Amino acid sequence: MFVSITQHPSQAPTTSTLPLRTAWLVLAVVFLADIMDLIDSSVANLAGPSIRADLGGGQVTVQWVLSAYTAAFALGLVTSGRLGDLLGRRRLFLLGMTGFTLASLACGLAPNVVFLIVARTVQGLCGSVMIPQGLALMKVVFPPQHLRKALMPIGPLMGLATVAGPILAGWLLHLDLFGSQWRSIFLINVPFGIIAAALAWRVLPRSGGEDPTARLDLTGVGLLTAASALLIIPLIQGRDLGWPAWTYVMMAAAVVLLALFVVSERHSKHPVIAPSLFRKRSFVVGLMLVAGFYASLSAFVLVINLLLQLGMRWTPLQTGLTLIPWALGTAVAVLLAGAVLAEKLGRASLHLGLSIAVIGLLALWWSITHWGTDITAWKLTPALLLTGFGSGLVFIPLVDFILGDATTEEVGTGAGMLNAVQQFAGAIGVAALGTVFFARVGHPSVHSYLAAAELVFGIAAGLNFLTLLLVGLLPRHAQQAHGQA
């Protein structure tokens, strides 16, 4: 059985075919890239104290070691998605994977903290180059009847990778392989990166639906990159520095530059973001849903870790094991959504998932309120399972609505926008609700941490409820999106 890859009429009339088994190998390469990115963005947080003890540097310096990857990744996403349309998705995926692997090696061999920050920045930029290409290539190599099946493992793997990151980092730090200390958490990427790059070279299609007539609007790229930087930098550092005045000035400047970017895009012959995407109701509403959902999700992940590690004094390994029911709930729900619910229920699957997520967060709030300092991993299990199950029902339908009817010219930019909104929503959720959390903690004690977690879980439930109200703006089914956009 073969998958046909056909260019859009506006493109060069080239068509190629891939065996379906090769398309599944493409999926394996994309998943490996996504897992490397997810694990790498989480393991460094656990190793921060070890890095500081070994290389020195103050708290803000170490904060940049932890945040350089996230900032660079978020800054490069939209532009990298567009570059894939222009320069070739296969070429950029290979470039990103190779650069990511070499940057991981540089991180593991870093002689000082400045070198490590630079290497982490390059690593994040390379991650932003490869991730949008992967999702776009999946849309190209899989026909609609197979795409949902291909997307089914994303949720389980992403959930497990999110939980596995801290567990893996904890074990590597504990084992101290060959006296490598924290360096092993970066060096472990090297063999996996080599395998992924070699496999990608063999199986990725030469043609990925690119538009040979497109050009890059450098003015738009500059405005978008500057606006993104002015937004993400204060979001990353503001809470740790007590939100000084310059953070508000930078965020205000970001709004001004975003407005200028919109004006520039309207007059550009080759806009950075395909304007046709914003004429699709499913795309615009879907991004709004992504923003609310991921802001809530990122705040939940942050606060449950802070509560268990700082408040309850549990080890990172204990905390990771406690979160397994959340990952398990996510995995089961994504399988259900991909196999049955997303196609049968359409937007109702989003109603169902967000409703269960709200119930799960409220159950988590109740569990902490009811048991307090007597809370155990087993007592948290039902609430975490519900929260994960509800979240898992959301992932696949959201991708269906946002990218389901995107053309081959649009899918690279659309994938970049999807990832960028996830990153920025996550940063905003962490910054805003993290500030609420620490303000409520005040003088640290186990009771103040419990009270702060209760407050944030309640707010996160409310945010998911507001997101739930937006679902009604979507078409009933993803396949109707093009006709009703």
Salt bridges, closest charged atoms under 4 A:
ASP40 OD2 - ARG120 NH1 2.79
ASP54 OD2 - ARG183 NH2 3.56
ASP85 OD2 - ARG82 NH1 3.80
ASP85 OD1 - ARG89 NH2 2.42
GLU343 OE1 - ARG148 NH1 3.81
ASP400 OD2 - ARG148 NH2 2.75
ASP405 OD2 - LYS280 NZ 3.74
ASP405 OD2 - HIS482 ND1 3.52
GLU409 OE2 - HIS8 ND1 2.94
GLU410 OE1 - LYS280 NZ 3.66
